[in-house]
Amino acid sequence: MTEKQKAQIDAMSQYELCSMWRFARSGEPLLQDDTGKYFAKVMKEKGGFTPEISKSLGWN
């Protein structure tokens, strides 16, 4: 994971993290390997998916 990737993840809101988690294309670098593990950790720390976020995002 690069410092730029870490900073990008840290700057994302709970909603933005959940949106990327649900809608990212296969192979998204922020969701791969150690970066993906960090992404999941930060998303969980910020509250993860809530029913409200899930409903708001939908399944477009």
N, C-alpha and C positions, 0 to 999 in steps of 0.2 A: 504494500500500500504506500502510495506517495503522500507527501505532506499536503499536496494540492487536493487529493482525493479525500483525505481525512478532514481537511478544512471544509470541503464542499459538503460532506456528510454532516459535520457538526453544525453547519449553517442552515441546514434544512429543518423545516418545521415538522411536527408530528404528521400533519396532513400531507406534506410533500413526500415524506418518507413512505407513508402508506400508499400514496398514489404510485410512486415509482415501483414499490414492491409488487403492486397488483398489475401494473400496465407496462413495465419495462420489457423491451424486446429481449429475446433469448441472447445471452452473451453479454448483457450490460456489464461493463467493467466494475461498476460500484457494487454489483451483487455477486461477484466472483471471488472465490478463494478467501484469503485473510481479509480482504476489503469487504467482502460480503458478510463475513462473520462480524466485523466491526459495525457494518451497516445494521445488521439485525440487533446487535447489542444496543446501539444508540436508539433505534426505533423502539425497542422495548423500554428503555430508560425514559423515553419521552411519552410513554403511555401506550404504545403499540396501537393495534386496531381497536377501535371502540365500535359499538353498533352504529353510532351516529356517523362516524367517518366512513364506515363500510357502506351505509345507505347513501351517503352523500356522493361517494365515488361511483357507485353503481358498477356495471360490468361493461361499459361501452367497449 
